[in-house]
Amino acid sequence: MSKFDIPWKTLADMAPDGLFIVDADGQVQYANAAALALLDLTAPEGASAGDWLADLGDMGRHLLLKTIEEKGHVRLYLPDAEQRYLFFKAESLKGTAGTLCRVRRDHEVEASEIIAITAHELRIPMTSIMGYAKMMLTIGAESLSDMQKQFLETIDRNVKRLNSDLLMVQDMTRIDRDRVKLAFAPKSPLNVTTQVLEELETLVEEKGHHVTLDLSDALPAVRADAERFRQILYILLDNALKYTPAGGEISVSGYVTDGMVQIDVTDNGLGILPDEQEKIFSKFFRGEDERVRDYPGLGLNLYIARGLARLQGGQLEFKSSAGEGSTFSLTLPAWEH
């Protein structure tokens, strides 16, 4: 044997990512050292995939077996394991009827957990600063000079903005870690959209927009979490209002398609440049247009909106032409009686 004739199992055991092979009969024929360490399992020795994965618990085993069957990928959370967050992918093994399974640490979710902890810790002193600034503006207002009041109002305004940003970061990390709590109920698209427009009434008036609401009472209720449904619509309408020049046209319309309710938010605003469209749902992305940069933000709104839509069994897509406007289409399941 030449020095290059290294057995494939030796190479696989040197790999940093976990690998294991499931044959056509569902037996685990091989698992490398990284897979055993990440999953905290012993060598499979030809056991069935269901038996070998049993120690991951019913939820973990079910997720992995389904992913193996569908040749897909999934994020795995093992609360009691040393490596709690794993990313798992299954694919057909070329030339055979078997399945090659890969497992690795989910660094993106691990990073999100660190960010979540940091955001939580930062909000504690922020809440205190807001409270004291508000107290000084109310209780001690008579003894403050105009300049002192202005300083305190600036502190209050900016701390509120920072607090809002931290809440957004926390939403991002909850989506990344699948930690969003949802309570599903039938929600009327017309009622929720009307509520959001009332919240945004000041912005509508400031910019002199004309808003058209084309949502029928006959449109089915959607299966959604009330607050998260409202949050998605708020993000879409707030963006449309902000990024449409004064006196613009904004419309909200609704349709039923294949058991889903589709809500379109259309504007005749700035639109999205072609080379920016593929990034529009990315974390922390903001367009280069100076008119976009006029409004402060972290570039998380659309990432959060799409994540919340998907967690509720829906989707968020868009069509846009630079300089002509955009249509964002939210689809959610219709409520089944």
Stockholm file with secondary structure:
# STOCKHOLM 1.0

chainA/1-337         MSKFDIPWKTLADMAPDGLFIVDADGQVQYANAAALALLDLTAPEGASAGDWLADLGDMGRHLLLKTIEEKGHVRLYLPDAEQRYLFFKAESLKGTAGTLCRVRRDHEVEASEIIAITAHELRIPMTSIMGYAKMMLTIGAESLSDMQKQFLETIDRNVKRLNSDLLMVQDMTRIDRDRVKLAFAPKSPLNVTTQVLEELETLVEEKGHHVTLDLSDALPAVRADAERFRQILYILLDNALKYTPAGGEISVSGYVTDGMVQIDVTDNGLGILPDEQEKIFSKFFRGEDERVRDYPGLGLNLYIARGLARLQGGQLEFKSSAGEGSTFSLTLPAWEH
#=GR chainA/1-337 SS CCTTCCCHHHHHHHCSSEEEEECTTSBEEEECHHHHHHHTCCCCTTCBHHHHTGGGHHHHHHHHHHHHHHTCEEEEECTTSSSCEEEEEEEECTTSSCEEEEEEECHHHHHHHHHHHHHHHHHHHHHHHHHHHHHHHHTTGGGCCHHHHHHHHHHHHHHHHHHHHHHHHHHHHHHHTTCCCCCEEEECHHHHHHHHHHHTHHHHHHHTCEEEEECCTTSCCEEEEHHHHHHHHHHHHHHHHHTSCTTCEEEEEEEEETTEEEEEEEECSCCCCHHHHTTTTSTTCCCSCHHHHTSCCCSCHHHHHHHHHHHTTCEEEEEEETTTEEEEEEEEEBCCC
#=GC SS_cons         CCTTCCCHHHHHHHCSSEEEEECTTSBEEEECHHHHHHHTCCCCTTCBHHHHTGGGHHHHHHHHHHHHHHTCEEEEECTTSSSCEEEEEEEECTTSSCEEEEEEECHHHHHHHHHHHHHHHHHHHHHHHHHHHHHHHHTTGGGCCHHHHHHHHHHHHHHHHHHHHHHHHHHHHHHHTTCCCCCEEEECHHHHHHHHHHHTHHHHHHHTCEEEEECCTTSCCEEEEHHHHHHHHHHHHHHHHHTSCTTCEEEEEEEEETTEEEEEEEECSCCCCHHHHTTTTSTTCCCSCHHHHTSCCCSCHHHHHHHHHHHTTCEEEEEEETTTEEEEEEEEEBCCC
//
